[in-house]
Amino acid sequence: MQPTRDIHRLLEIMAALRDRETGCRWDLAQTFETIVPFSIEEAYEVADAVARGDMADFKEELGDLLFQVVFQARLAEEAEAFDFGDVVLSIAQKMIRRHPHVFGDAGLLTPDEVKASWARIKADEKAAKESARKAIPGDDGAADVSGRASLLEHVPLALPGLTRAVKLQAKASTVGFDWNDARLVVAKIREETDEIEGALDSGDPSAVEDEIGDLLFTVANLARHAGADPEHAIRGANAKFERRFRFIEMRLAAQGVSPDQASLEEMEALWVEAKTCEKSAGS
């Protein structure tokens, strides 16, 4: 089988991999659930390629991500739920429906008007889905004791933790459950760190984890109030740490010393030097 630019060839490759007689044993063993972690990982690989500005990697990672969609669609087709064509049709219908200013008669809209229009259409779609779900006997969706659907119902569980925290907080803020000043969130962070100290003193690992969770949730809230993406922020912090630690390794190697042979004080001094070099380079 030869590769081509045609999406149908990719679908044929996927079908061959899942062939019960001649397919790949690993691919045949996969399920919707086992593939999801790979799909999430590939999405992060795409983001990483973009952050690095590497177009060759970007192209490859987009292909990997596309293959995840093809894989899941193939599993759905085997389960007689839907196929790849249905996935394409669904997103095409959604994009046309949500862009009446392009494909309909809504006329030209400003970016803010487009955003508001998108939100209205999305809300209408959600209401229609809820009505359809309630029409199915025994399927009431996620509802509170009053029978009403939760405001937080459609925040996906599979999202990265910080991203999901921001989305949950943003949903709650629509009904006024929110701080009105970022400095109040900073004060809450101080309160959470005090509670972590108390949990550490108690020697209860589960209490420590619980309090750290509260701190991370509050930090995500601060990022939202400050207009920052916490996932982008932590990726930046990770890159900074990696860059500075490699500087330490490089300087130690020049002295014929490995990190495990150096003292903490020596490494901290090199860390400060790395920070100074970065500031000088940026000035």
C-alpha positions in Angstrom: 0.0 0.0 0.0 1.5 3.3 -1.1 0.9 6.6 0.8 -0.9 9.4 -0.9 -2.3 12.9 -0.1 -5.9 11.4 -0.2 -7.6 11.1 3.1 -9.2 7.9 1.8 -5.8 6.2 1.8 -5.4 7.0 5.5 -8.8 5.4 6.2 -7.7 2.4 4.2 -4.5 2.2 6.3 -6.5 2.4 9.5 -8.9 -0.4 8.2 -5.8 -2.6 7.4 -4.4 -2.1 10.9 -7.7 -3.2 12.4 -8.2 -6.1 10.1 -9.0 -9.2 12.3 -6.9 -11.5 10.2 -3.9 -9.5 9.0 -3.9 -6.4 11.1 -1.6 -5.2 13.8 -2.1 -7.0 17.1 -1.5 -3.7 19.1 -4.0 -1.7 17.1 -6.5 -4.5 17.4 -6.2 -4.5 21.2 -7.1 -0.8 21.5 -10.4 0.6 22.7 -12.0 4.1 22.9 -10.6 4.4 26.4 -7.1 3.2 25.7 -6.6 5.5 22.8 -7.8 8.7 24.6 -4.4 9.3 26.4 -2.6 9.1 23.1 -5.0 11.6 21.6 -4.4 14.0 24.4 -0.6 13.5 24.2 -0.7 14.2 20.4 -2.6 17.5 21.0 0.1 18.6 23.4 2.8 17.6 20.8 1.0 19.9 18.3 1.1 22.7 20.9 4.8 22.1 21.5 5.7 22.2 17.8 3.9 25.5 17.5 5.7 26.9 20.6 9.0 25.9 19.1 8.1 27.3 15.7 9.2 24.0 14.0 7.0 23.7 10.9 8.4 20.3 9.9 7.4 18.9 13.4 4.2 20.8 13.3 3.2 19.1 10.0 4.1 15.7 11.4 2.3 16.2 14.7 -0.9 17.4 13.0 -0.8 14.1 11.1 -0.4 12.2 14.3 -3.4 14.1 15.8 -5.4 13.5 12.6 -4.6 9.8 12.9 -6.1 9.8 16.4 -9.4 11.0 15.0 -9.3 8.4 12.2 -8.5 5.7 14.8 -11.4 6.6 17.1 -13.8 7.0 14.1 -12.8 3.5 13.0 -13.6 2.1 16.4 -17.0 3.8 16.3 -17.6 2.4 12.8 -16.9 -1.1 14.0 -19.3 -0.5 16.9 -21.9 0.6 14.2 -22.2 4.0 16.0 -20.9 6.3 13.2 -18.0 6.6 10.8 -15.3 9.1 9.7 -17.7 10.6 7.1 -20.2 11.3 9.9 -17.5 13.1 11.9 -16.7 15.3 8.9 -20.3 16.0 8.2 -21.0 16.9 11.9 -18.2 19.5 12.1 -19.1 20.9 8.6 -22.7 21.4 9.7 -21.6 23.0 13.0 -19.2 25.4 11.3 -21.8 26.5 8.8 -24.5 26.8 11.5 -22.3 28.8 13.8 -21.1 31.2 11.1 -24.3 32.8 9.7 -22.3 35.9 8.9 -20.3 33.9 6.4 -22.7 31.2 5.2 -26.0 32.9 5.9 -27.7 36.3 5.8 -26.4 37.8 9.1 -24.1 40.2 7.3 -20.7 41.4 8.4 -20.1 41.3 12.2 -17.3 42.7 14.4 -15.1 40.2 16.2 -17.1 40.8 19.4 -20.4 40.3 17.6 -19.1 37.1 16.1 -18.1 35.9 19.6 -21.5 36.8 21.0 -23.3 35.1 18.1 -21.3 32.0 18.5 -22.2 31.9 22.2 -25.9 32.3 21.4 -25.9 29.6 18.8 -24.0 27.2 21.0 -26.5 27.9 23.9 -29.4 27.1 21.5 -27.6 23.8 20.4 -27.1 22.9 24.1 -30.8 23.5 24.9 -31.8 21.4 21.9 -29.6 18.6 23.1 -31.0 18.8 26.6 -34.6 18.5 25.2 -33.6 15.6 23.1 -32.0 13.8 26.0 -35.0 14.4 28.2 -37.1 12.8 25.6 -35.2 9.5 26.1 -36.7 7.5 28.9 -34.3 7.0 31.8 -31.8 9.6 30.6 -32.0 12.8 32.6 -28.3 13.8 32.2 -26.5 15.4 35.1 -29.1 17.1 37.2 -29.5 18.5 40.7 -32.2 17.5 43.1 -34.6 19.9 41.5 -34.2 18.1 38.2 -32.4 21.0 36.5 -29.1 20.4 34.6 -26.0 21.6 36.4 -24.3 24.7 35.0 -21.1 22.8 35.1 -22.4 19.7 33.3 -20.6 20.1 30.0 -17.1 20.9 31.2 -15.2 17.8 29.9 -13.6 15.6 32.5 -10.7 14.8 30.2 -9.4 18.4 30.0 -6.0 19.1 31.7 -6.6 19.9 35.4 -5.8 23.6 35.2 -7.7 24.2 32.0 -10.8 22.5 33.5 -10.5 24.5 36.7 -10.6 27.7 34.7 -13.6 26.5 32.7 -15.5 25.5 35.9 -14.7 28.9 37.5 -15.7 30.8 34.3 -19.1 28.9 34.3 -19.7 29.7 37.9 -18.8 33.4 37.4 -21.7 33.7 34.9 -24.1 33.6 37.9 -22.0 35.8 40.1 -20.1 33.2 42.0 -16.7 34.8 41.7 -14.2 37.3 43.2 -14.4 40.8 41.8 -10.7 41.6 42.4 -7.6 39.6 41.5 -6.0 40.7 44.8 -8.6 38.8 46.7 -7.5 35.7 44.9 -3.9 36.4 45.9 -5.1 36.7 49.5 -6.8 33.3 49.1 -3.6 31.8 47.8 -1.8 32.9 51.0 -4.6 31.3 53.0 -4.2 28.1 51.0 -0.4 28.0 51.6 -1.1 28.3 55.3 -3.5 25.4 55.2 -0.8 23.3 53.4 1.6 24.1 56.2 -1.0 22.9 58.7 -1.5 19.7 56.7 2.2 19.1 56.5 2.4 19.5 60.3 -0.4 16.9 60.7 1.6 14.3 58.8 -1.5 13.3 56.8 -0.5 12.7 53.1 -4.1 12.8 51.9 -4.8 16.1 53.6 -1.6 17.5 52.1 -2.7 16.4 48.6 -6.2 17.9 49.2 -4.7 21.3 50.2 -2.3 21.3 47.3 -5.3 20.7 45.0 -7.0 23.7 46.6 -3.9 25.8 46.0 -3.6 24.8 42.4 -7.3 25.5 41.8 -6.9 29.0 43.3 -3.8 29.7 41.3 -5.7 28.8 38.1 -8.4 31.2 39.3 -5.8 33.9 39.7 -4.5 33.2 36.1 -8.1 33.6 34.8 -8.6 36.9 36.6 -5.2 38.1 35.3 -6.1 37.1 31.7 -3.4 34.4 31.6 -3.7 30.8 30.4 -2.4 28.7 33.3 -1.4 25.8 31.0 0.6 28.2 28.8 2.1 29.7 32.0 3.2 26.3 33.4 4.6 25.3 30.0 6.7 28.5 30.1 7.8 27.8 33.6 8.8 24.3 32.6 10.8 25.5 29.7 12.5 28.1 31.9 13.4 25.5 34.5 14.7 23.1 31.8 16.8 25.9 30.2 18.3 27.0 33.5 19.0 23.5 34.7 20.8 22.7 31.4 22.9 25.8 32.0 23.9 24.3 35.4 24.7 21.0 33.7 26.8 22.7 31.0 28.8 24.8 33.5 29.4 21.9 35.8 30.5 19.7 32.8 33.0 22.4 31.9 34.5 21.9 35.4 34.5 18.1 34.9 31.7 17.7 37.5 28.3 16.1 37.2 25.2 17.4 39.0 25.2 14.5 41.5 28.7 15.5 42.5 28.0 19.1 43.0 26.5 20.6 46.2 23.2 22.3 46.4 24.9 25.6 47.1 27.0 25.3 43.9 24.0 24.5 41.8 22.0 27.4 43.3 24.8 29.8 42.6 24.8 28.6 38.9 21.0 28.9 38.8 21.4 32.6 39.9 24.0 33.0 37.2 21.7 31.5 34.6 18.9 34.0 35.6 21.4 36.9 35.4 22.5 35.8 31.9 18.9 35.6 30.7 18.2 39.1 32.1 21.3 40.5 30.4 20.4 38.9 27.1 16.8 40.3 27.3 17.9 43.8 28.1 
